[in-house]
Amino acid sequence: AATQLRPPAPAKARTALAALEGLDAAQALAGLEVVSASVSAAVAAVPEVPSLDDSLLLAFTDQGQNINGILFQASLPAYLAFLYFLGYKNNNTPPLVQYGFAFLLLFVIATIPTGLISKGTYGVILADSDWLHGTAESLLTATNIMLVLGFRAALAGDAALADSLPVRVISGLWLAAVAATLSSGIPVFGWETHTPFLAGLGALPPEMVASPEPANALSIPNWMVHFSTLFEFLIAMSLAWRYAEATGNERWKGLAWGMLPSHAGSVSALTFHLFYNGVPWILTSQAIWTFVGNLTLAIAASRIAVSNGWTISELNPVPAISGAFARLTGGEAPAEPEASTGGFDASRLSLSPASAAELTPGPLLAVEVVLLTVLASYATKYGELVVAPDLFQSNGFTSSAVAALIVAGVPLLVLGALVSRSPDLRQGNFPSLALGDAMGDTQGLAFEDVKKYGAAGTVAYVLTELAFWAVAFPFAAWSLYTTTGHWPDVIASTDDRVAVAGFIFAGANIARLVVPLRLAAALAIVPWVDQNIMSRFVSEGGDSGRA
């Protein structure tokens, strides 16, 4: 999904889903139906699994209830928040960058059906089935290619390429190819657990290999998908840094910093495959980095949005709801603020012919990435069989120590490169979150501010608190489910009643940390309460009393 150039729209309440709006994004997401139908056809065609529905459900449950699954799931809200803030109308985000980051959701979604097939059909994790793994991972490669193209086009002042329809069409064709592969792999071609991705194109003859490798070893095409993704993401980080200079907004550099944990997650994934998926803690480190990375991305994007005028009032749904209600009932709709231009405007960037010339020519960059990808893929796949095959095929202490050096060492090198380009950090000056402006007029609010509006203010506050408690129980029940694996039985189980009460109490105390937001919500609905409750029911009651 993406944000692209579109006609001015009235400033109104936005939610995390606002980042997923748009015609082209809808076309891309429509492909999910194809993926779902294709996977269902593939699964239905496998006769050797007698209780396939139960197996798939069990596989999904197993995936969601271990610590890795919980962390991956918990990272999704932060990523949706990241998309929302990145797509704020005044950010001047290159549309293809927004689209690329949103396209990553298709990769996340694709790993679910492919993971279910690998577990339910083959009895292995997704990483052990090369053709399924490589097919899903290729969507991540498409994502990072669009990030690079979007940032480069913006820095070159090419507004057409920065919002390229042909690139989006190609991404849709890419998605269709993934769906076709998933749907035909088992029923048409009869691919097995370790069938190599893209038929293992480029593999060396067995007589040229130093020693045998495990059956779950990644194929050359699969390694190329992984390494190209790694290199493209690093390029996107460097381009985000340069975009800060082009926009004159230093907070875009924060996006490069926010992408660092995600890069560390990619390194963890490659390291996991380097050891033939045999060192479990590496996968957990990837899940942790994914969770942290999505959070840092959300923070970085929110700093960019706040610097461009975003405030908490953008989240207030009352004006939009009131306007819709007024139009339905024939009442007077509230006045809407003047429409904002928003969208991408290359003229707002500080570009010069010299700055555009500093970009590596596109064809040369493509050749460099391909060469690096090919060299890294062959060096990794066959080099580890020459250097220390026993080390990489075990999960002992020495293997874990070497894995830890790789998982920590590579991101530290990137961290050092970022610090070297940050003179303020070298001087010990650390930037603040700088999110205070987002609160707008809500800073310093107290209940006295609500009481100033009399009965309408009090009713608004009560409604806000009731809404909070209305979501508290479902949230507590879901939290208990994710930690224990079963839904709470508050009628028959005392332990569940206590646990749910504990979750609600904890949530209530956390909510106290954002009391200004709750008070702001109450103040926001005061006009609606006064117009739709107080002026109608209270005045009608007073009139009937006088009658």
Secondary structure, 3 states (H helix, E strand, C coil): CCCCCCCCECCCCCCHHHHHCCHHHHHHHHHHHHHHHHHHHHHHCCCCCCCHHHHHHHHHHHHHHCHHHHHHHHCHHHHHHHHHHHCCCCCCCCHHHHHHHHHHHHHHHHHHHHHHHHHHHHCCCHHHCHHHHHHHHHHHHHHHHHHHHHHHHHHCCCHHHHCCHHHHHHHHHHHHHHHHHHHHCCCCCCCCCCCCHHHHCCCCCHHHCCCCCCCCCCCHHHHHHHHHHHHHHHHHHHHHHHHHHHHCCCHHHHHHHHHHHHHHHHHHHHHHHHCCCCCHHHHHHHHHHHHHHHHHHHHHHHHHHHHCCCCHHHHCCHHHHHHHHHHHHCCCCCCCCCCECCCCCHHHCCCCHHHHHCCCCHHHHHHHHHHHHHHHHHHHHHHHHHHCHHHHCCCCHHHHHHHHHHHHHHHHHHHHHHHHCCHHHHCCCCCCCCCHHHHHHHCCCCHHHHHCCHHHHHHHHHHHHHHHHHHHHHHHHHHHHHHHCCCCCCCCCHHHHHHHHHHHHHHHHHHHCCHHHHHHHHHHHHHHHHHHHHHHHHHHHHHHHHC
